[in-house]
Amino acid sequence: MSTHPPGELPSYELELRAAEERKRLHTSLEELREQVHEKLDMTKNARQYVVPLSAAAALFSFVVAYAFAGIFTRH
């Protein structure tokens, strides 16, 4: 017969549940670390966004140069 009160779990079962929760938490933390590492990978981001960033920089340079040239021209 069991010596624990009704409605309560034995300590070994509580320890097993705690170990399972620690393992699940550890796995979740590892997944989160991998996701953060992927998002902050500068090499991957640079390769992925080099064309749009270059286009934006060229457009910005054109607008600034056009505005600057407009200061020195007569209308």
The 8 nearest C-alpha neighbors of each residue, nearest first, counted from 0:
[[1, 2, 3, 4, 5, 9, 8, 7],
 [0, 2, 3, 4, 9, 5, 8, 7],
 [3, 1, 0, 4, 9, 5, 7, 8],
 [2, 4, 1, 9, 5, 7, 8, 6],
 [5, 3, 7, 6, 2, 1, 8, 9],
 [6, 4, 7, 3, 8, 2, 1, 9],
 [5, 7, 4, 8, 3, 9, 1, 2],
 [8, 6, 5, 4, 3, 9, 10, 13],
 [9, 7, 10, 12, 13, 6, 3, 11],
 [8, 10, 12, 11, 3, 13, 7, 2],
 [9, 11, 13, 12, 14, 8, 15, 7],
 [12, 10, 14, 13, 9, 15, 8, 16],
 [13, 11, 15, 14, 10, 9, 16, 8],
 [12, 14, 10, 16, 11, 15, 17, 9],
 [13, 15, 11, 17, 12, 16, 10, 18],
 [16, 14, 12, 18, 13, 17, 11, 19],
 [15, 17, 19, 13, 18, 14, 20, 12],
 [16, 18, 14, 20, 15, 19, 13, 21],
 [19, 17, 21, 15, 16, 20, 14, 22],
 [20, 18, 16, 22, 17, 21, 23, 15],
 [19, 21, 23, 17, 22, 18, 24, 16],
 [22, 20, 24, 18, 19, 23, 25, 17],
 [21, 23, 25, 19, 20, 24, 26, 18],
 [24, 22, 20, 26, 25, 21, 19, 27],
 [23, 25, 27, 21, 26, 22, 20, 28],
 [26, 24, 22, 28, 27, 23, 21, 29],
 [27, 25, 29, 23, 28, 24, 22, 30],
 [28, 26, 24, 30, 29, 25, 31, 23],
 [27, 29, 31, 25, 30, 26, 24, 32],
 [28, 30, 32, 26, 31, 27, 25, 33],
 [31, 29, 27, 33, 28, 32, 34, 26],
 [30, 32, 28, 34, 29, 33, 35, 27],
 [33, 31, 29, 35, 30, 34, 36, 28],
 [34, 32, 36, 30, 31, 35, 37, 29],
 [33, 35, 31, 37, 36, 32, 38, 30],
 [36, 34, 38, 32, 37, 33, 39, 31],
 [35, 37, 33, 39, 34, 38, 40, 32],
 [38, 36, 34, 40, 35, 39, 33, 43],
 [39, 37, 35, 36, 40, 34, 44, 41],
 [38, 40, 36, 37, 41, 35, 44, 43],
 [41, 39, 37, 43, 42, 38, 36, 44],
 [40, 42, 44, 43, 39, 45, 38, 46],
 [43, 41, 45, 44, 40, 46, 47, 39],
 [42, 44, 46, 45, 41, 40, 47, 37],
 [45, 43, 47, 41, 46, 42, 48, 40],
 [46, 44, 42, 48, 47, 49, 43, 41],
 [47, 45, 43, 44, 49, 48, 42, 50],
 [46, 48, 44, 45, 49, 43, 50, 42],
 [47, 49, 45, 51, 50, 46, 44, 52],
 [50, 48, 52, 45, 46, 51, 53, 47],
 [49, 51, 53, 52, 48, 54, 47, 46],
 [52, 50, 54, 53, 48, 49, 55, 56],
 [53, 51, 55, 49, 54, 50, 48, 56],
 [52, 54, 56, 50, 55, 51, 49, 57],
 [55, 53, 51, 57, 52, 56, 58, 50],
 [54, 56, 52, 58, 53, 57, 59, 51],
 [57, 55, 59, 53, 54, 58, 60, 52],
 [58, 56, 60, 54, 59, 55, 53, 61],
 [57, 59, 61, 55, 60, 56, 54, 62],
 [58, 60, 56, 62, 61, 57, 55, 63],
 [61, 59, 57, 63, 58, 62, 64, 56],
 [60, 62, 58, 64, 59, 63, 65, 57],
 [63, 61, 65, 59, 60, 64, 66, 58],
 [62, 64, 66, 60, 65, 61, 67, 59],
 [63, 65, 67, 61, 66, 62, 68, 60],
 [66, 64, 62, 68, 67, 63, 61, 69],
 [67, 65, 69, 63, 64, 68, 62, 70],
 [66, 68, 64, 69, 70, 65, 63, 71],
 [69, 67, 65, 70, 66, 71, 64, 72],
 [70, 68, 66, 72, 67, 71, 65, 73],
 [69, 71, 68, 67, 72, 66, 73, 65],
 [72, 70, 69, 68, 73, 67, 66, 74],
 [71, 73, 69, 70, 68, 74, 67, 66],
 [74, 72, 71, 69, 70, 68, 67, 66],
 [73, 72, 69, 71, 70, 68, 66, 65]]
